[in-house]
Amino acid sequence: MSAAAADAVAGRLRAEPETVLLLPTGVTPLGMYRRLVEMHAGGELSFAGATFFNLDEYLGLTPDHPSSYHVYMRDNFYCLVDVDTGRVHVPDGNAPDPAAECKRYEGMMAEAGGVDLCVLGIGRNGHIGFNEPGAPFDSRTRIVKLAETTRLVNAGDFEGARAPERAISVGMRTIFESREILLLASGANKADAVAAAAGEEVSEAVPASMLQAHPHATFMVDGDAASAVGDIP
Ligand code: PGA
């Protein structure tokens, strides 16, 4: 899965070095980032012309907070390749006016010409970015409340095992407007979410199901994550 995802990103960058990417955090994409770093180290791939956006950031965390997605992206990817730091964007979770920050971030994506390739993980509850079940399909970058289940899954990333209650997340509509979308999932704990997302019903109750209506969305999943597809009508 990680190799296929890295190949897809690399292929897009080689065809169009000025690609605009919208990228995820979490455990799932770590292998993809590792492979992209290896391709760069081997002299096979440059990121210098690309523009990067991240899907989300916890509200209230400074960019240097060890559990922030700023630090995750810096340590796992941006610091290890040749990105132009002026073209790397992560929502500022510590902005004095978070609503204005959401607007600014959405505006930057539009100014960049929209997203060419969006890579997503999927939550056990079917979330994409931090768009939890019930997120309107027409939503834009905004402040969201995290599902309690999401906070529990992510609690281990935080001192005191308490994840923030809110985040800034790129919205469903903005994700959908990406020209191409890859959703990555691995492991049996994603099987129900993948099955619901790929099932017959497209519903805001399962955010990832929105991708069924997208002309260029691909689910890249391993055998365990695909194991319940077909079980859920
Ligand atoms: P994970 O998170 O890759 O850490 O499982 C995915 C997600 O919640 O979107």
Boltz pocket constraint, residues with backbone or C-beta under 6 A from the ligand:
constraints:
  - pocket:
      binder: B
      contacts: [[A, 25], [A, 26], [A, 27], [A, 28], [A, 29], [A, 121], [A, 122], [A, 123], [A, 124], [A, 127], [A, 128], [A, 129]]
      max_distance: 6.0
